[in-house]
Structure formats: C-alpha cells, structure tokens
C-alpha cells in the first residue's frame, strides 16, 4: 500500500469514526424531548441534590462545595460513560462488524469519544457554576486539557479490555457495575480525602481516577500546578492502561471475530 493509499484510508477511518460518534449521540437522545440538553442538566441536577445532602456536613472543610463536587463528578461521569458504553459495543455492532471491513477498534473508540463530546457539553454549566461562585481562573487552567487527554487514554485502555472481556464473558457487565460502585466511593468525589485514616487515604491517593479529579481541582479551584508525583502517576496510569488495553485487544482480535 502506497503512502497516498494509507492517507486515504486514514481519512476514511476518521470519517467513519465521526459518523459513529454522531450516531451514538443521536441514539442516546432519540426518545428525549430535551435531547442533548440533558448533558447540561444532568450535572446541574446531581450537583444540587448532592449539595443539599452533603454541603452542611463538609462546609467547614471544603470551600465552594458545589464546585468541588461538580469537578469530580464530570471527570467520573466521562470515565464511567465511556467504559460502560464501550464494553458492549462489539456485541451491539455484531452485524456491522461481520459485514464491513473496518478496524474493530473504531467501534470502541466511537463510544469513548462520544463520552468526551458529552463532557464538552457538561463543561457549559460547569463554567457557569465557576462564574457564579467567583472562582478565579488562572493560567494554570492550561493543565486541564492535559488531564482530560490522560483520562481519555486511560478510559480507552480500560474500554479495550472490557470490550474484549464482554464478548467472551457476559457477566463482566455486572461485575464491573459492582466495581464501579466501590471505585466511586474510593475517588473522593463528594468528600475530602483528608478526613480519611492514613492507610485508607493512601489507597485513595493512588487511585488513578482520584488523581485525575484532584489534579483538575488543583488547577481550576485553587489555581495551583498539579504536584509532580501526581503528574507522573497520571501519565503512567494513562499510558499503561492504553498500551495494555491495545495489546489485549490486538491479541484477541481474531478470536473476537470467530466468537461473533
């Protein structure tokens, strides 16, 4: 294959990926009157509920609690939305996989990128909340795109592994749901990690999702650079998950098609 052919193929794959992402967004909101507006309303409504429940409990230890919670929730929602949707994508698109000769990875990528698009919509009310609470945005906000990029790589790697596992073991979906519940409570989304005992706080600190959340809070809420060790952990987790996930997916690619 010539370089020109490769460029044409890449362009074709990008078009297919774009179309799949568009299809996923339309499918998600197909029967909703408000449609994509729910991507804006969801974080706002959940913030209001959690603020009513926890703000008095943590108001002395967390300043601007609604911003604290919402910062963690948009990160968590992007990760769980991506991995939950991507896990079943190969089975959901079984007929298309058999009939069309496209890289299988594209179907996983489309659902992860859909979650990224939804994150973009969620940032609309988030910016409004920052303005309402008069959070001063500093130049250190330039770290935020890097944090999201690392989160994207991490989610993509986990999604590759889950999508393969789900083809062979349908119970993975239920097991992952239980794991996510435990994972959420270990990510300090709605409580301060400082309130935990030292041994538990150490476990939470090395939780990759908490690393993304805490780094986002530091650069947006407090106008600080993420700690060096935190940046290193983010890069290691994201690259490690992506490389391992890609390896697992490629190794099982032929088995997936046979199982289909």
N, C-alpha and C positions, 0 to 999 in steps of 0.2 A: 504493500500500500504506500503510495506516494505521500509527501507532506501535504499536498493540496487535498488529497482524499481524506487525510486524517483531520485536517482543519474543517472540511465539510462535514465529517462525521461528528466532530465535537460540537459544531454549530447545530447539527440536527438533534443531538442529545440534549443540548441546552434548551432547545425549543420544546422537546418532549417533556423535559423536567418542568418548564414553565407552565405548560398546558396541564400537567398532572397536578401541580400546586393549585392552579386556578380551579380545576375540577374538585379538588378536596375542599377548598373554601366554599365553593357553591354548594357542594353536597352537605357540608356541615350545617349550613344555614338555610337549606332548601325549604323547609317547612316552617320557618320562623318569619313572622311579620317584620321584626326589627332587624333581622339579618345580622350583618357584621357589627351592628351597633352593640350587640351583646358582648363583643370583645372589649368594648369600652365600659359597659355597665357592670360586667362580672367582677372586675377588680374593685370597683367602687362599692358595690353592694356587699361583697365579702369584707371589705375594709370597715364599712360601717358596723356590720354585725360583730366582728372581732374587736373593734374599738370599744363598743358598748360593753362587751363582756370583760375585756382584759385591761382597758385603759386605767381604771382606778387601781387595779392590782399592781401595775408596773409604772404608774405615772411618776413615782419618785425616782426610779432607776432608769427610765427611758424618756428622754425629752422628745417631743413630737412623735408620740407612739404611732399614730396612723401612718406616718411616712415610714417609720421603722418597719411596721408590719407589711405595708404595701411593697416596699423594696424587696423584702424577702419573698413575698407571695408571687410577684411577677416572674422572678427567677425560677421559683419552684414550679409554677404553672407551665412555663415554657418547657422545662425538662420533662415533667410528667406527661404533658400533652404530646410531646414529640415521641417519647418512648412507648407510651401506651398505644398510640395510633400506628407507629411503625411496626410494632410487634406483630400485628395481624395482617400487614399489607401484602405479604406474599400469598397468603391464603385467600385474602379478599380479591386479589387480582389474578387468581389462578388461570382463568381463561385467557386473559391478555398475555400472561407470561408464556403460555403454550403456543399461542398464535403469532406473537410479534417477537422479532429478534432484536430486542434492546437489552442493554446491560441490566441484570436483575437489580443491581444496587440502586438504579434510578427510582424504583418504587419506594424503597426505604428512604432515600434522600428526599423524595417529594413530600413525605409526611413530616419529616423533621423540619424541612424548610417552611411547610405550612404553619408549624408551631412558631417558627421565627417570625413569619408575617403577622400572626396573631399577637405576638409580643410587641411588634411595632404598633399595632392598634392600641394595645394596652398602655403604651407609653403616653398616649394622648391624655387620658385622665390623670396619669401619674405626674406629668409636667404641671397640670392644673393644680394638683394637690401640693406640689412643691411651691408653687407661687402663692397658694392660699396660706400655707404655713410659713411663708417668707424664708424658705431655705435658700441661703446664699450659694449660688453655683459658682465654683471656682474653675480655674483652668485644669484642675486635676480630673475633671469630668472626662477628659480625653482618654482616661483609663477605661471608661465604661465600654466602649466598643470592643476593646481587647478582652475584657471579662466575658462579654457576650459571645465573642468568637471562640474563646476557650470552652465556654458552656456548650456551644454548638458542636464542637468537635467531640466533647465528652458524650453528649446526647447521641450523636451519630454513631459513635463506637458502641455504646450500650444498645442502641437500636439494632445495629447489625447482628449482635449476639442474640438479642431477644427474638428477632425475626426468624433466625435460623432455628432456635430452640423451639419456637411455637409450631413450626412445620412438623416437627417430629414428636413434640410433647405438648398437647393442647392445654394440659394442666398448668403450664408455665404462666398463663394469664392470671390464674387465681393465686398462685404463689407470689407472683410479682405484685399483685394488689396488696397482699398482706405485708410484703417487704416495704412497699411504698409508705404504708401507714407508719411503720416503725421508723423508716428513713425520715419522714416528715417531722416526727417528734424529736429526732436527733439533729435537726437542722436549725434549731433556734429561730424559727420563723416568727413566732409570736411571743417569745420570752427572751430575756437576756441570758447569754451563756455564762456570764459572771456569777449568776446565782447558783450555779451547779457545783457539786463537790468536785474536788480537783481531778479525781480519776475519771469521772463522767465528763467533765469539761474537756479533758484531754481527748476523749473519744470523739466528742462533738467537733473539736478543733480540727481533727484530721479527717473529718467527713468532707468529701470533695464538694458537695452541694453547699455546705456551710461556708466553705472557702470562697465560692463564687458570691454568695449572699453577703458575707461580711466585707469582702472587697468592694462590692457595689455600695454598701452603706458607708464605708470609709470615704470613698471618692465623691459621693453625692451628698450625704447628710453632713459629714464632718469636714469635707474639703481637705482630706489627707491622702497621701500616697499609700497604696497597699503596702504592708510590710514585705520586705524582701523574701522572707521564707514563705509567705503566703503566695507571692507571685510564682515562686519556684514550684510550690505544690500544685498550683493551678495548671501550670504548663505540663508538669509531669503527669498529673491525672488526665488531662485532656488528650495529650499526645499518646499516653499509654493506652487509654481506652480506645482511642481511634485506631491505633495500629493493631492492637489485639483483636478488636472487632472486625477490622478489614481482613485480617489474616483468617479468622474463623469463618467469615462469610465466603471468602475466595476458596478456602479449602473444602467447604461443603456445598459449593455452587452446583456441581453436577449432581450430587445426592439430592439436592432440593428439587431439581427438575425431574429426577426419577421418582421422587416421592409424590410430586404433583400428578 
